[in-house]
Amino acid sequence: MKADFQRHEMPTQNPAVRIGNFDEVALGYTEELALAEAARCLNCKDAPCMQGCPVNVHIPKFIAALRAGKPDESAEILLADNNLPAICGRVCPQENQCEKFCVRREKAGGSVAIGNLERFVADYASARNVMPSCKSSCGAKVAVVGSGPASLSCAADLAKAGVKVTVFEALHKAGGVLVYGIPEFRLPKSVVGKEIEKVAALGVDIETNVVVGKTVFVEELLAGYDAVFIGSGAGLPSFLGIKGETLDGVSSANEFLTRVNLMKAYKDGAVTPVQRGKNVVVVGAGNVAMDAARTARRLGAEVTLVYRRSRAEMPARKEEILHAEEEGIKFELLTNPVEILGENGFVRGMKCVRMQLGEPDASGRRRPVELAGSEFEMACDEVIVALGTTPNPIIKRSFPALETTSKGTIVADENGRTSVDGLYAGGDAMTGAATVILAMGAGKRSAKAILRMLEEKGKIKCAECGGNSDGGNVK
Ligand SMILES: Cc1cc2nc3c(=O)[nH]c(=O)nc-3n(C[C@H](O)[C@H](O)[C@H](O)COP(=O)(O)OP(=O)(O)OC[C@H]3O[C@@H](n4cnc5c(N)ncnc54)[C@H](O)[C@@H]3O)c2cc1C
């Protein structure tokens, strides 16, 4: 097959249509597009793209198998390293990961669309129930706290090695941010559900409605299991700290998105409805702000995004910014809220000031400085605050032996080992809010370290071969 020069972009739903539904925006490659894009891969011997993959997917190999007309083999290669590929293919910031190191990036035509190909192969595997191989039980058991990508990856790798894993999740549904945060139109919950079913099929038990630190305690888990992994995320939202933030109609992006995604508040007749403002202001400019703005737009609102720096400093992915603009989200840049205005307890507007950029701050970004005398009012009936999140303190408060930083993140080494013997941690709970793939990488590193520890304690025979030397293949 002749390799097209130009990268093949993913077809998307028309913006005018998609603002009226919650269906997936990116439609996925057809087989023809996938094969044409796979043909662009140069199959570099040193695989520079793999440097950018925290879970070490053998990218050239899975693309080569696809190109050779062997999609099952391609799926097996992908699943060997990535426990949640249909999710990564949809939400990973590939431009900063694998595609950043693609040698085609510097040439005309752009990097190979590795993420789009990953999604294609993962969806193929899901549709045909292709499963990773897994060893028979080695007798060891591990408890995993939380069910986001860090925990699911750790649990899956341990289960593949024959360890009995039980996941304890506080919410009534497993998946962490994948189910409660990222909207349906970017990551359908049926896709997440299928990936979680695959993890469960490896023999992982998932117990929902269990809040570690309230209904069961870390000490109990440490006593009852050979090791414990904490992947409790960073779900505590930050607020502006300005007057009017307790008015009716102000919410954090986390609460707003949880109600819409997890509680299905976008559907008519939902048991836990969400406020549907006509004129919504979203404060912030990261991926979470874009998700909140685009969700409010689909609920029928005119949406304005307020951000105190300029477009160049917006932390959201370029693709998300573009999609938000296509959907009619207005951006008020170099603008900072100073008060939320109310009437009879409800939001009626927001007082803002204009900013200009000064010298770079500690983050390297130019510091926004208020322009004197620039105060003005914006009318709105709902404000959604998307200014970042930190780890929930429940676990630390109930288990003070666990060392944490002043920001509430768990202190652990690169293999997830914490200050407590047998206790490991990773993902957003350790790094603060980051990305799915970084959380997954951390989960995998902890799984490896736990297997090594189990081997040292004589609980399993051979960590290198995956946990136990006698293991068969239980598909
Ligand atoms: C709206 C939104 C959009 C995002 N978009 C992207 C994106 O496009 N691409 C990307 O790469 N990243 C994105 N991220 C970031 C990414 O989702 C996170 O970095 C990732 O989910 C972190 O994984 P985790 O497993 O560490 O934690 P989480 O996904 O937060 O999962 C933690 C889980 O632990 C549970 N838990 C917490 N405390 C307890 C307890 N005490 N007991 C039991 N269970 C507990 C929580 O309920 C939760 O289910 C987004 C984040 C948000 C909020």
The ligand as an ORCA input file, in Angstrom:
! r2SCAN-3c Opt
* xyz 0 1
  C     -13.014     16.618     33.759
  C     -11.665     15.997     33.585
  C     -11.192     15.778     32.301
  C      -9.946     15.186     32.108
  N      -9.527     14.952     30.843
  C      -8.375     14.272     30.628
  C      -7.953     13.933     29.322
  O      -8.596     14.254     28.346
  N      -6.784     13.233     29.182
  C      -6.040     12.848     30.253
  O      -5.024     12.187     30.067
  N      -6.402     13.188     31.518
  C      -7.553     13.885     31.728
  N      -7.931     14.204     33.010
  C      -7.065     13.805     34.127
  C      -7.185     12.294     34.422
  O      -8.516     11.881     34.316
  C      -6.606     11.977     35.782
  O      -5.266     12.399     35.802
  C      -6.685     10.461     36.070
  O      -8.005     10.002     36.035
  C      -6.049     10.141     37.410
  O      -6.212      8.785     37.662
  P      -6.189      8.185     39.147
  O      -6.422      6.736     38.985
  O      -4.976      8.652     39.829
  O      -7.423      8.870     39.893
  P      -8.974      9.032     39.589
  O      -9.321      8.827     38.171
  O      -9.348     10.328     40.222
  O      -9.637      7.858     40.423
  C      -9.568      7.835     41.818
  C     -10.697      6.982     42.357
  O     -10.489      6.768     43.745
  C     -11.736      6.860     44.400
  N     -11.476      7.214     45.810
  C     -11.038      8.388     46.306
  N     -10.924      8.320     47.632
  C     -11.302      7.066     47.985
  C     -11.416      6.399     49.241
  N     -11.094      7.005     50.380
  N     -11.852      5.111     49.236
  C     -12.182      4.464     48.074
  N     -12.094      5.070     46.874
  C     -11.651      6.349     46.831
  C     -12.458      7.954     43.644
  O     -13.872      7.885     43.849
  C     -12.060      7.632     42.210
  O     -12.960      6.722     41.616
  C      -9.162     14.829     33.233
  C      -9.616     15.093     34.529
  C     -10.861     15.653     34.713
  C     -11.346     15.916     36.111
*
